[in-house]
Amino acid sequence: MAWWPDLEFGWLNGWIPLALLALTDGVLFLIFPRAVVRRLFDRSGWTRRQVVFTVAGKLCALGCLLLLIFTSLKLGSAVFVIGVIVVGLGLTGLVKALVDFRNTPFGEPVARGIYQVSRHPQIVMSSVVILGACIAVGSWAALLLLALARGFSHFGILAEEEVCLRQYGETYRTYMQRVPRYFVIF
């Protein structure tokens, strides 16, 4: 792995795992009912601070994505193989999380399936896919930008939880006490 990668646009760059992530989200969003997709992107009830930190996270994520797009995959190397495995695990978990989200009736907090082991598996699994891409291109700078992006996005996650507490009350509070936010971190 290198700190800063050689940037060049090419067919075998880190954009490939990102395209798989976008394709997975896109296909599922197209086949899901509109109401489910709207619920996924509802930001009502967020404070200005939460929005600002989320935007900062998105800017760091954009930097990470640009590095990935312009960095060659390290084909034939151990980091490439590890990265591909991590991307595959992330995509599998993301599909499971989105299907579990879709199958939860409106008016109930999403707490079934993979949501029994993480309150935010979609975010975690999307991060795992991007982590795999960072590994596959062998870039420490991309990993740092991903970590910063996810650090800032934590405030958006807190905002989502506040909205869920207002909407679902004690049911969601009990869920929060039972299930960790990010799989292993309460």
Residue, then its C-alpha position, 0 to 999 in steps of 0.5 A: m500500500a502506498w500513502w498517495p497513489d499515482l493518479e490516472f484514469g483507466w479501465l481497471n481503476g477503483w471506479i469498478p467497485l464503486a460502480l458495483l455499489a451504485l448498481t446495487d443501490g440503483v437496482l434495488f431502489l428501482i424495484f422498491p416501492r417509492a414510499v420505501v425509498r423516500r423513507l430511506f432518504d428522509r432528513s426531516g427533524w435534523t438540526r443544522r449542526q447535524v446537516v453541516f457535519t453530514v455535508a462535511g462527511k460527504l465532502c470527505a467521501l467525495g475526495c475518497l471516491l475521486l481518489l478511487i476513480f483515478t487510482s489503478l486496481k493493484l491486480g494480481s497483488a494480495v491487497f487486490v484479492i483482499g479488497v475484492i473479498v471485502v467488496g463482496l462481503g460489503l455488497t452482500g450485507l448491503v443487499k441484505a440490509l436493504v431487503d430487510f428495510r423494505n420488508t419492515p412494515f411502515g409504522e414500525p422501526v426496522a429491527r429485523g434480519i441484519y438489523q438485529v446485529s446493527r442499527h445501521p447496517q446499510i451505512v456500515m456495509s456501504s463503508v465496507v464496500i468502499l473500504g474494499a475498494c481502498i484496499a484494492v487500489g492500495s491507498w492509505a490516503a483513500l482510507l484516511l478520507l473514508a475514515l474522516a467521512r465516516g467520522f463526520s457521518h456519525f452525526g447524521i446517524l445520531a440524527e437518524e436515531e433521534v428522529c426514530l426515538r421521537q417517532y417510535g418512542e420506547t420501542y426504539r429505545t429498547y432496540m437501541q439498548r439491545v443492538p449496537r450501532y455499528f455491529v460491535i460498538f454500542 
